[in-house]
Amino acid sequence: MEACGTTGVNQDALGDYAFISRPNRSLSPRQQALAFWSVALSSMGIASVFAGLGYWLVLPFAGLEIGLLAWAFQNLRAHDEDYESIKIQGTRLILEWREAGRTDSREWNTHWTHAECVCEHHEHKCRFCVTSHGEAIELGRYLDDQGRIKLARAVRANLSR
């Protein structure tokens, strides 16, 4: 189930089921800073050379480029702690997720809960939803299509016990 993010599945001796999924972050914060400053310094260096040759209009565009890059890295950092969690403990289904610093959760009875994976094409563009009491929550954002299908099967199997 690991394709787009890091995942973990746990099923203990009591039959409880737990699944957690996180986005895959290939750069550590230190590596992000190194990448940002290497691009920013080289861009400003090149822009300074052209400004020295009389092409001073390059400087505002280099500044804009660096500003957009800083914004992009800040947006990535805002999602560093994102995750999705599914726990089935007896007759309780506990969903938890964090996105951009906002944490939310739901707790439902497994007897009234339904898990469904719908694909637009044969096992492509799949969406995994858990529904109960008229509320549907889409999960599996950090998984590829095959991971969502496997997760849906595992959740359905654990809901029906």
Order of alpha helices (4+ residues) and beta strands (2+ residues): beta-beta-alpha-alpha-beta-beta-beta-beta-beta-beta-alpha
